[in-house]
Amino acid sequence: MIPGVYPDIADGIKVVTVCADMGDEPCKYMQTHCIKACNSTDGVYYVHFLYGSPGTKMAYCTDSLIPCQNGSNSATGFPPCSKNNSYPILKGKPTVAFQEKPRGIAVVCNYINENHDKEMDFLVKWYINDEFVYEKLYQPDDNTVSAFISDECKSGNCQPNQCILSKRLNSHIQCEVRARFRNTSYVEFPPGVKSNTIYAGLIVQPNTIVTVSENDAGQEFHIVSTFPIVLRNKTSTAVPKISIYIVSGNENEILTQKGCLQSVTNDAPAVYNIIATRDNINDRDKYTYIQFTGDTATFNEASRIWKNQEDNLQPIKVVVKDVPSDTICETTGDPHITTFDKWYYHLYAPGDFLLYEHTSLPIKVQTRMAPCYGVTCNCGVAVQIGTTHLFIDRCSNDDNEHVTYKTENGEVVKEVMTSDTRVKTFEIHGNKATPGSNIQYKNGQYIVTFPTGSVLTVSLYGSSYIHVTLTASSDDFDKIKGLCGNFDGNAINDVQYKDGSFNYDCKSGNCEQIGYNMEATQEFYEIWRVKDVENLFLGELYLGDPYVMNHYCSCNGENNIKCDYCNGRTDGESLECDQTNGRRKRAVEDDPDDLVADFKFGPLVYDPNFEILVPEFPTPSGLTEEYTRRLCNETLVNSDTYSLCLNPINNGSVAINDIIEGCVVDVKVFDDTSIAKETVLVLQERCKVVLSRNPMYWKKTENGTLVPPTDVLDKICVNECNGMGECINGTCDCYDGLGGSDCSISLIEPPLVFAVLGDGICDVRQRSCKSALVFGKNFLEGKNIACHLQHIGVNENGIILSPTKEVFSGIFKTPEEVKCPLPEPAVQPNAPGEGTVASGYLISISNDGELISESMAVMFLYDSVCQTCDASAGTCTTKENSCTINGHCYEASQTNPENGCQQCLPEENGVGWSKKQDDACEDSDEDSDEDSDEDSDNTLLIIICSFAAIFLLIGFVLGLMMCSCCKVSCCERNKVVPVNYNSSHDNDLYGSHSKETTA
């Protein structure tokens, strides 16, 4: 006979106790037995593992597996059954629930039997994790049972049902109620009814499995206790709580925002917010586990169910959904746009357009396209990252002519130089720079880094234009809009309106949109033309709340917590969440000149009659489409970059068809075959992104770690070093006599200097004037770059050379920009004593401290209260409505700070103080007149006596000279010998510095 309930399929193999019935002696013999429930098309069947019978005349037999029905019962609950009411029939199920006790918790089992009016005995059996742990007989008067087990024990005097729950965290608890009639011969308790099962432990809400994606804001989950938290010391006034640490959250997959230690109380859960790590790598979906450990102090203070359970907490499974991050958006040539989802089209329209905008973060990129050769080309980008704005500008054609200076025979000579359109980079902030964003020049390119990990790369194109490449981050996926598309993995819907609807070609349902490799329609590009009120190029900057970089932590126990992951990023160099990179941070805080200066905001200026005219083959020089296509293909295929990249990447991850198509159009438009080499630059960017962000192409190190293929990446250099050097570790090692990121700069020629930021003038009333941003050409990055300063004076007649020269260590920014520290300005409006209202420097640059640029850019420092300066004219003139007194500027009507009765009245005296027209000052003058009569008499007497003394002295001297000449044959004249003076600053605030003064 098999007592109890047969197992369910989910129970697996169940071990039960079987009985051997001997007539009137039920369960005379007992032994264990294994049963497993199995499923089939005919229903459930059972498999038994049979041991040998305990007696030779015994055998196994089967009967119906249907429990006793229709009011019958038996000692086992299964046939053979009888209706003689030998055993009570129990209806309903008992319930179990947690209950708070003074020093712990209890589980209470309640059961009410309403089917019998006879007195009954009840046996309550307890199971923890399906194992029997305790039973107790109850003989209630009303057929109602209430039993409990607990984890509390008073001073060691424990009852049998106490301390059963001690150290029983993470347990499933259930009770079973069995019954028999009281005062009958049937002493056995047949199988009864089991209660619901409750779990004693910590659980995760709302889901037991947490799913996070690399582009979402994170997932919050709560950890709660399924039973009351009770302090063992009932007199304690502390809030009952359990504190837990995350001890094993794989930082390569997940990070937490709210810290690693949280507490669970009876009123509040422990709250964690995790995000998927922004590694910006295409590494597919993964899962990991978060492990926890308890805080020993709080576990010891709580009731005994928590005792020694710190390391017995259940882990949480986390699924990390990967999103693409090895893709780029390009706008190259004249221009050809390839979206993140690889839709390719042409846009021929001048103006300012939205290239990229994040839909939930204050980040956007605008591009400016200027007319070129009948079409348009990129000439500038403007970036907003929170309150930081970055500009790379090559659009100002009016800057091509520069007034520079030379010195010949002690004279200043003016000359006009013509150059290519120069690149200007600017960084403008609100109250605080956005951390994690910067602009830098690296290996021949301008690189703008976003806090999300997105990267904007700008490369020079021809003499006046740029290539723009934007590498996506995980946070961009399905969260952007603009000419770069919406980055959702579907190229077909990239060409759409701002509201998400398709352009007119798709409204009818054919969805061809702007055809692949076709010209964008005006209806499409006009919707992405930037409105004036949103145009960064027009100075519409965002200066509101700063961009906040969230801190996230990797947690590996109480003593190993790292909380400097900004925005969840683990790619590249570590970021400081509340700072920009070091160089820019210092510039912003310590040197206001490094900010906007006078960046010229304004619309793109071009001929209003300009019309788009895409040329056709053959070109004016005779280039055919067949020849051009072959040229573009051979230029690309025969390049070192092609053989380096396309060998390891041979599955189409890097497309080249659109690169060749763009090359064909560019050569046709410019009618210039040298444009074909630009194909290599585009391919390089694509290869670098794929090889660095897709582990499919990574290689294993000796310890088995996957790393990007540095043997390939280190051989990719800008412009392939122009064939004039070797590419080593991603940097050109140039041949002798050459330098620069692509070996295009001659080391035997000095650099060129064109101008100083701010039109060569600096108003000391507006800026500190302690640095100058010098524009030029062929500047080399290195510690030897130097700024040579020739001090000058300046007035309405022109520049006056000073004998003072100084040399400072320069700060390389780009091959066209060097920042020069300057000494303390000579123009000091509030300084005591004699001053100067205008001065300046002629600035030249050397790459090695010796080979100095022949041309010099001028920088005037002036006080705008009384001076107007023009660097191109080389003059500073005095304003009419001002005074210049003792070398200091004063506004009209300004009072003498040392005499309240004097003021600047330019109409009376522009170089001295005038009497103040004031009643108080008039009264003071009358009082002083009475005293002045007596003073004048005394003054006259003093003057007369002084003249008399002077005449007596002259006579005495002449007498001596005549006497001397009698004794000496001739009188010799004194000779004045010039004296050279050398001096230097005692305190050098700018690093390497020297000064020379001659008289």
BAMITOR-253892 format. One record per residue (C-alpha): z, y, x; residue number from 1. Coordinates in steps of 0.5 Angstrom, whole numbers, plus 500, padded with zeros to 3 digits. Example, Ala and Ser with C-alpha at 12.3 -4.5 7.8 and 13.67 -1.06 7.14 Angstrom:
REM BAMITOR-253892
    z    y    x  baro
  516  491  525     1
  514  498  527     2
This chain:
REM BAMITOR-253892
    z    y    x  baro
  500  500  500     1
  498  507  503     2
  503  512  500     3
  501  519  500     4
  494  523  499     5
  488  520  503     6
  485  525  508     7
  480  530  507     8
  473  530  511     9
  476  536  514    10
  482  533  516    11
  479  528  521    12
  483  522  523    13
  489  522  519    14
  495  517  522    15
  499  514  516    16
  505  509  514    17
  503  503  510    18
  507  499  506    19
  507  491  505    20
  509  490  498    21
  513  483  497    22
  514  483  490    23
  520  486  488    24
  521  489  495    25
  516  495  496    26
  515  497  503    27
  519  491  506    28
  514  492  512    29
  511  498  515    30
  506  500  520    31
  502  506  522    32
  495  506  520    33
  489  510  521    34
  484  513  516    35
  478  518  516    36
  474  521  510    37
  466  521  511    38
  461  524  507    39
  455  520  504    40
  450  521  499    41
  454  517  494    42
  460  521  495    43
  466  521  500    44
  468  514  503    45
  474  512  507    46
  474  508  514    47
  480  504  516    48
  482  502  523    49
  486  495  521    50
  491  492  525    51
  494  485  525    52
  498  484  519    53
  505  483  520    54
  505  476  517    55
  501  470  517    56
  500  469  510    57
  499  477  509    58
  492  480  508    59
  489  487  506    60
  487  488  499    61
  484  494  496    62
  485  497  489    63
  482  504  486    64
  483  510  490    65
  484  514  484    66
  491  516  483    67
  495  514  477    68
  493  518  471    69
  495  519  464    70
  502  520  465    71
  503  513  469    72
  506  513  476    73
  508  509  481    74
  512  509  488    75
  506  511  492    76
  502  515  486    77
  497  510  486    78
  496  503  483    79
  499  499  481    80
  501  504  476    81
  506  504  470    82
  507  508  464    83
  515  506  463    84
  517  513  466    85
  520  510  472    86
  518  516  476    87
  517  523  474    88
  510  526  474    89
  510  533  477    90
  506  538  475    91
  504  545  478    92
  505  546  486    93
  511  549  490    94
  510  556  493    95
  512  558  500    96
  514  565  502    97
  517  569  508    98
  524  572  507    99
  528  577  511   100
  535  575  513   101
  540  579  517   102
  538  576  524   103
  532  573  523   104
  526  570  518   105
  526  564  513   106
  521  561  509   107
  523  559  502   108
  520  554  498   109
  521  555  490   110
  519  550  485   111
  520  549  478   112
  519  543  474   113
  518  544  466   114
  515  537  464   115
  522  533  464   116
  528  534  460   117
  532  529  464   118
  536  530  470   119
  532  529  477   120
  533  529  484   121
  528  533  489   122
  527  531  496   123
  524  537  500   124
  520  536  506   125
  517  541  511   126
  511  540  515   127
  509  545  521   128
  502  544  523   129
  502  538  519   130
  507  535  523   131
  514  533  519   132
  520  537  521   133
  525  537  516   134
  527  534  509   135
  533  535  505   136
  535  532  498   137
  537  537  492   138
  540  535  486   139
  539  542  481   140
  542  542  474   141
  536  545  471   142
  530  542  475   143
  529  548  479   144
  528  547  487   145
  529  553  492   146
  530  551  499   147
  529  554  506   148
  528  554  513   149
  529  559  518   150
  530  561  525   151
  537  564  525   152
  543  561  528   153
  550  564  528   154
  554  564  534   155
  551  557  536   156
  554  554  529   157
  547  552  526   158
  546  549  520   159
  540  543  520   160
  535  548  516   161
  537  553  521   162
  533  555  528   163
  527  550  526   164
  523  556  526   165
  525  558  533   166
  519  559  538   167
  515  557  532   168
  510  563  533   169
  503  561  531   170
  505  556  526   171
  502  553  519   172
  508  552  515   173
  508  548  508   174
  513  544  504   175
  512  538  499   176
  517  537  493   177
  518  529  491   178
  522  527  485   179
  526  521  482   180
  530  520  476   181
  537  521  477   182
  542  515  476   183
  536  510  476   184
  534  503  480   185
  528  507  483   186
  531  510  489   187
  524  511  492   188
  521  518  492   189
  514  517  491   190
  509  522  494   191
  510  529  491   192
  506  536  491   193
  505  540  497   194
  505  547  497   195
  501  553  499   196
  500  554  507   197
  503  560  510   198
  501  562  517   199
  507  565  522   200
  504  569  527   201
  499  575  529   202
  493  576  525   203
  487  581  526   204
  484  585  521   205
  479  586  518   206
  476  580  521   207
  478  575  526   208
  471  576  530   209
  470  583  532   210
  463  585  533   211
  461  591  537   212
  454  593  539   213
  452  597  545   214
  450  603  541   215
  455  604  536   216
  462  608  536   217
  466  602  537   218
  470  597  532   219
  477  598  530   220
  481  592  529   221
  489  592  527   222
  494  586  529   223
  499  585  524   224
  505  580  523   225
  504  575  517   226
  512  576  517   227
  518  581  517   228
  520  583  524   229
  527  583  525   230
  532  584  530   231
  537  579  532   232
  542  584  533   233
  543  587  526   234
  547  593  528   235
  542  596  532   236
  539  602  529   237
  532  601  533   238
  526  600  529   239
  524  593  529   240
  517  592  533   241
  513  587  538   242
  509  590  543   243
  503  587  546   244
  498  588  552   245
  491  586  552   246
  491  582  559   247
  484  580  559   248
  478  584  556   249
  472  583  560   250
  471  590  563   251
  463  588  564   252
  463  587  556   253
  468  591  553   254
  473  597  553   255
  479  600  549   256
  480  607  547   257
  487  607  545   258
  490  604  551   259
  492  597  553   260
  499  597  550   261
  500  597  542   262
  506  596  538   263
  507  592  531   264
  512  594  526   265
  513  592  519   266
  510  599  517   267
  504  599  521   268
  500  595  525   269
  498  595  532   270
  491  599  532   271
  486  598  538   272
  479  601  538   273
  474  597  543   274
  467  599  545   275
  461  595  548   276
  461  597  555   277
  455  601  556   278
  452  598  562   279
  445  600  561   280
  442  593  563   281
  438  589  558   282
  443  583  559   283
  442  580  552   284
  448  578  547   285
  454  575  549   286
  461  574  547   287
  468  574  550   288
  475  573  548   289
  481  578  548   290
  487  575  551   291
  494  578  549   292
  501  578  552   293
  507  580  549   294
  512  585  552   295
  518  581  554   296
  523  586  552   297
  521  587  545   298
  520  579  544   299
  527  578  547   300
  530  583  542   301
  527  580  536   302
  529  574  532   303
  528  567  535   304
  521  565  532   305
  519  570  538   306
  523  567  543   307
  519  565  550   308
  512  567  546   309
  510  572  550   310
  504  568  553   311
  503  564  546   312
  499  569  543   313
  492  568  540   314
  486  571  543   315
  480  574  539   316
  473  573  540   317
  468  579  541   318
  461  578  540   319
  457  584  544   320
  450  586  541   321
  446  588  547   322
  441  593  546   323
  434  595  550   324
  436  600  556   325
  430  599  560   326
  425  603  557   327
  422  610  558   328
  419  616  555   329
  413  619  559   330
  410  626  558   331
  405  626  564   332
  398  630  566   333
  395  634  560   334
  400  631  557   335
  399  624  555   336
  406  621  551   337
  408  614  551   338
  414  613  547   339
  420  609  548   340
  417  604  544   341
  411  604  548   342
  406  608  543   343
  401  612  547   344
  398  618  545   345
  395  625  547   346
  398  632  545   347
  394  638  546   348
  397  644  544   349
  401  650  547   350
  408  652  546   351
  415  649  546   352
  416  642  543   353
  422  637  541   354
  421  632  546   355
  428  628  545   356
  434  629  540   357
  440  625  539   358
  442  624  532   359
  449  624  533   360
  451  627  540   361
  449  635  542   362
  444  632  546   363
  437  635  546   364
  431  636  551   365
  425  641  549   366
  419  641  553   367
  414  647  554   368
  407  646  555   369
  402  651  557   370
  394  652  557   371
  391  648  563   372
  383  647  564   373
  382  647  556   374
  388  643  554   375
  395  643  556   376
  400  641  561   377
  408  640  562   378
  410  646  565   379
  418  646  564   380
  424  643  560   381
  430  645  557   382
  436  641  556   383
  442  642  552   384
  448  637  553   385
  454  640  549   386
  455  647  552   387
  451  645  558   388
  444  648  559   389
  439  645  564   390
  433  648  566   391
  427  646  570   392
  422  652  570   393
  415  652  573   394
  412  656  567   395
  412  663  570   396
  405  665  573   397
  408  672  574   398
  412  670  580   399
  406  668  584   400
  406  674  588   401
  412  676  592   402
  414  682  596   403
  417  680  602   404
  419  684  609   405
  418  683  616   406
  421  688  622   407
  416  690  627   408
  419  695  633   409
  425  697  629   410
  421  698  623   411
  421  695  616   412
  414  693  614   413
  413  690  607   414
  408  685  605   415
  405  681  599   416
  405  674  599   417
  402  669  594   418
  404  662  593   419
  404  656  588   420
  408  657  581   421
  415  656  584   422
  420  651  581   423
  426  654  578   424
  432  650  576   425
  438  653  572   426
  445  651  570   427
  448  655  564   428
  455  653  561   429
  459  656  555   430
  467  656  557   431
  467  649  560   432
  461  645  563   433
  460  639  560   434
  462  633  564   435
  458  628  567   436
  452  632  567   437
  448  635  573   438
  442  637  576   439
  440  635  583   440
  434  634  587   441
  433  627  590   442
  427  624  594   443
  422  629  591   444
  424  629  584   445
  429  633  580   446
  434  629  576   447
  438  631  570   448
  443  626  568   449
  446  625  561   450
  454  623  560   451
  451  617  556   452
  447  615  562   453
  440  617  560   454
  436  620  566   455
  431  626  565   456
  426  625  572   457
  422  631  573   458
  416  630  578   459
  411  636  581   460
  404  635  578   461
  399  639  582   462
  400  646  583   463
  403  649  577   464
  405  643  572   465
  410  637  572   466
  411  630  570   467
  417  628  565   468
  420  622  565   469
  426  620  560   470
  430  613  561   471
  434  611  555   472
  441  609  555   473
  444  604  550   474
  447  610  546   475
  440  612  545   476
  437  606  541   477
  436  608  534   478
  439  614  534   479
  434  619  537   480
  428  623  534   481
  422  627  537   482
  416  626  540   483
  419  620  544   484
  419  617  537   485
  425  614  534   486
  427  608  539   487
  428  602  534   488
  424  597  537   489
  418  599  533   490
  412  602  536   491
  408  603  529   492
  413  608  526   493
  414  613  532   494
  409  618  530   495
  413  620  523   496
  416  626  520   497
  423  629  522   498
  425  626  515   499
  423  619  517   500
  416  619  513   501
  410  617  516   502
  404  622  517   503
  399  623  513   504
  395  617  515   505
  400  612  513   506
  402  615  506   507
  396  611  503   508
  399  605  506   509
  394  603  512   510
  399  605  517   511
  394  607  522   512
  398  613  524   513
  395  617  530   514
  391  612  533   515
  393  609  540   516
  390  613  546   517
  388  618  540   518
  389  625  540   519
  395  628  536   520
  394  631  529   521
  396  638  528   522
  400  636  522   523
  404  632  526   524
  405  636  532   525
  407  642  528   526
  413  638  525   527
  416  638  532   528
  414  645  535   529
  421  648  536   530
  423  654  531   531
  425  660  535   532
  432  660  532   533
  433  653  536   534
  429  654  542   535
  433  654  548   536
  427  657  552   537
  429  663  548   538
  436  663  550   539
  438  660  543   540
  444  656  547   541
  450  652  544   542
  456  655  546   543
  461  652  541   544
  466  646  542   545
  465  643  549   546
  462  636  549   547
  468  631  549   548
  467  625  554   549
  472  619  551   550
  476  615  556   551
  476  608  555   552
  480  603  559   553
  479  596  562   554
  486  592  561   555
  488  587  565   556
  496  587  564   557
  501  592  564   558
  500  593  572   559
  493  593  572   560
  490  598  567   561
  484  603  569   562
  482  608  564   563
  477  612  567   564
  471  609  564   565
  467  615  561   566
  463  614  554   567
  464  607  556   568
  460  607  562   569
  460  602  568   570
  453  603  570   571
  452  607  577   572
  457  612  580   573
  464  613  576   574
  465  619  572   575
  471  623  572   576
  472  625  564   577
  474  632  565   578
  469  634  570   579
  462  635  572   580
  460  632  579   581
  463  636  585   582
  458  641  588   583
  457  643  581   584
  464  644  579   585
  466  648  585   586
  460  652  584   587
  462  654  577   588
  469  655  578   589
  469  659  584   590
  462  662  585   591
  459  666  578   592
  453  668  582   593
  451  660  581   594
  451  661  574   595
  445  664  570   596
  444  670  574   597
  438  673  570   598
  434  667  568   599
  429  670  564   600
  429  667  557   601
  422  669  553   602
  416  666  549   603
  411  662  553   604
  406  668  555   605
  398  665  554   606
  392  668  552   607
  392  668  544   608
  385  667  544   609
  386  660  548   610
  382  654  544   611
  383  647  546   612
  377  644  549   613
  377  637  551   614
  371  636  556   615
  366  631  556   616
  363  626  562   617
  360  627  566   618
  364  633  569   619
  361  639  572   620
  362  636  579   621
  358  630  576   622
  364  625  575   623
  362  619  570   624
  367  616  566   625
  365  609  569   626
  366  612  576   627
  373  615  574   628
  375  609  571   629
  374  605  577   630
  377  610  581   631
  383  610  577   632
  384  603  577   633
  383  602  585   634
  387  607  586   635
  393  604  582   636
  391  597  584   637
  391  598  592   638
  397  602  592   639
  403  599  596   640
  407  600  589   641
  403  596  585   642
  403  590  590   643
  411  591  590   644
  412  591  583   645
  407  587  579   646
  408  581  584   647
  416  580  581   648
  414  583  574   649
  408  579  572   650
  410  578  564   651
  408  585  562   652
  414  588  562   653
  411  594  566   654
  404  596  562   655
  399  599  566   656
  393  600  561   657
  396  607  559   658
  397  609  566   659
  389  608  567   660
  387  611  561   661
  391  617  562   662
  388  618  569   663
  381  618  567   664
  383  624  562   665
  386  628  567   666
  381  627  573   667
  376  629  567   668
  380  635  565   669
  381  637  572   670
  375  635  575   671
  379  633  581   672
  379  626  584   673
  385  627  588   674
  389  627  581   675
  388  619  581   676
  394  618  586   677
  399  621  580   678
  398  614  577   679
  402  611  583   680
  408  616  581   681
  408  614  574   682
  408  606  576   683
  414  607  581   684
  418  610  575   685
  417  604  570   686
  418  599  576   687
  424  602  578   688
  427  602  571   689
  425  595  569   690
  428  592  576   691
  434  596  576   692
  436  595  569   693
  433  588  567   694
  437  582  570   695
  431  578  569   696
  428  580  575   697
  435  580  579   698
  437  576  585   699
  443  572  587   700
  447  574  592   701
  451  568  597   702
  457  568  592   703
  452  567  586   704
  453  575  583   705
  446  577  580   706
  444  584  583   707
  438  588  583   708
  432  586  588   709
  434  592  593   710
  428  588  597   711
  423  591  593   712
  427  598  590   713
  428  600  597   714
  421  600  599   715
  419  605  593   716
  418  612  596   717
  416  618  593   718
  408  619  594   719
  409  613  598   720
  411  617  604   721
  403  620  604   722
  402  615  609   723
  405  619  614   724
  412  615  615   725
  415  608  613   726
  419  607  607   727
  426  605  608   728
  432  604  603   729
  428  608  598   730
  427  614  603   731
  421  616  608   732
  422  615  615   733
  417  620  617   734
  413  620  623   735
  414  625  629   736
  413  632  627   737
  414  631  619   738
  419  631  614   739
  421  632  607   740
  422  627  602   741
  415  625  602   742
  413  627  609   743
  409  633  607   744
  413  638  611   745
  411  640  618   746
  417  641  623   747
  414  645  628   748
  413  651  623   749
  418  655  620   750
  419  655  612   751
  417  660  608   752
  421  665  604   753
  419  669  597   754
  424  672  593   755
  432  672  591   756
  434  670  584   757
  435  676  580   758
  429  680  582   759
  433  681  589   760
  438  686  586   761
  446  684  585   762
  450  689  581   763
  457  689  584   764
  460  691  577   765
  457  685  574   766
  457  679  579   767
  461  678  585   768
  455  678  590   769
  458  673  595   770
  451  668  594   771
  444  669  594   772
  439  663  591   773
  433  664  596   774
  426  661  593   775
  421  659  598   776
  417  653  600   777
  418  647  605   778
  426  647  606   779
  429  641  609   780
  435  638  606   781
  440  637  612   782
  446  640  615   783
  442  645  620   784
  439  649  615   785
  441  656  616   786
  441  663  612   787
  439  669  617   788
  442  675  615   789
  440  682  617   790
  444  688  614   791
  441  694  611   792
  442  700  608   793
  438  703  603   794
  437  710  599   795
  431  713  595   796
  427  714  602   797
  427  706  603   798
  430  701  607   799
  435  703  614   800
  436  697  619   801
  443  696  621   802
  445  693  628   803
  449  687  624   804
  446  680  624   805
  449  674  621   806
  448  667  620   807
  451  662  615   808
  450  655  614   809
  445  654  608   810
  446  650  602   811
  440  646  600   812
  438  645  593   813
  431  643  593   814
  425  644  598   815
  424  651  594   816
  431  653  593   817
  437  654  598   818
  443  658  597   819
  446  662  602   820
  453  665  602   821
  454  672  603   822
  460  676  606   823
  464  681  603   824
  460  686  600   825
  460  693  603   826
  459  696  596   827
  467  696  593   828
  467  701  587   829
  475  701  587   830
  476  701  595   831
  480  706  598   832
  477  711  603   833
  470  712  604   834
  465  707  601   835
  458  706  600   836
  454  705  593   837
  448  701  596   838
  447  696  601   839
  443  689  602   840
  440  684  607   841
  434  682  609   842
  434  674  608   843
  430  669  612   844
  431  661  613   845
  431  656  618   846
  431  649  618   847
  434  647  624   848
  437  654  626   849
  432  656  631   850
  425  656  627   851
  426  662  623   852
  422  664  617   853
  417  670  619   854
  418  673  612   855
  424  676  609   856
  427  676  602   857
  431  683  600   858
  437  683  597   859
  440  689  595   860
  448  690  593   861
  449  696  589   862
  454  700  584   863
  450  701  577   864
  454  706  575   865
  450  711  580   866
  445  707  583   867
  438  704  580   868
  435  699  585   869
  428  696  586   870
  427  690  591   871
  420  691  590   872
  419  698  592   873
  425  697  597   874
  429  703  594   875
  435  705  591   876
  436  712  587   877
  441  716  584   878
  442  716  577   879
  442  723  574   880
  448  722  569   881
  453  720  575   882
  457  723  581   883
  457  720  588   884
  463  722  591   885
  466  720  598   886
  461  714  598   887
  463  711  591   888
  460  712  584   889
  463  715  578   890
  460  716  571   891
  459  723  568   892
  466  726  565   893
  470  720  569   894
  477  723  571   895
  479  723  579   896
  484  717  579   897
  488  722  584   898
  488  728  581   899
  488  729  573   900
  485  736  573   901
  478  734  576   902
  472  730  573   903
  465  728  575   904
  461  733  572   905
  454  732  574   906
  451  738  572   907
  456  742  576   908
  456  738  582   909
  454  731  583   910
  457  730  590   911
  464  732  589   912
  469  733  584   913
  469  739  578   914
  475  742  575   915
  477  739  569   916
  476  743  562   917
  483  742  559   918
  488  747  557   919
  493  743  561   920
  489  744  567   921
  488  751  565   922
  495  753  565   923
  497  750  571   924
  492  754  575   925
  495  760  572   926
  502  759  575   927
  498  757  581   928
  495  764  582   929
  501  768  582   930
  503  764  588   931
  496  764  591   932
  497  772  593   933
  503  771  597   934
  499  765  600   935
  493  768  602   936
  497  774  606   937
  500  769  610   938
  493  765  611   939
  490  771  613   940
  495  773  619   941
  494  766  621   942
  487  766  622   943
  487  773  626   944
  492  770  630   945
  488  763  631   946
  482  767  633   947
  486  771  638   948
  489  765  642   949
  482  762  642   950
  479  768  646   951
  484  768  651   952
  483  760  652   953
  476  761  653   954
  477  767  658   955
  482  762  662   956
  477  756  662   957
  471  761  665   958
  476  763  670   959
  477  756  673   960
  470  754  673   961
  468  760  677   962
  473  759  682   963
  471  751  682   964
  464  753  684   965
  466  757  689   966
  469  751  693   967
  463  746  691   968
  456  747  693   969
  453  745  686   970
  456  743  679   971
  454  736  677   972
  453  734  669   973
  456  729  666   974
  452  723  664   975
  453  719  657   976
  452  711  658   977
  450  707  652   978
  456  701  650   979
  454  695  647   980
  459  692  642   981
  460  685  640   982
  465  683  634   983
  465  677  629   984
  469  675  623   985
  476  673  624   986
  476  669  618   987
  470  665  616   988
  469  663  609   989
  463  660  609   990
  463  654  614   991
  458  656  620   992
  457  663  621   993
  456  668  627   994
  455  676  627   995
  452  680  632   996
  452  688  632   997
  449  693  637   998
  450  700  638   999
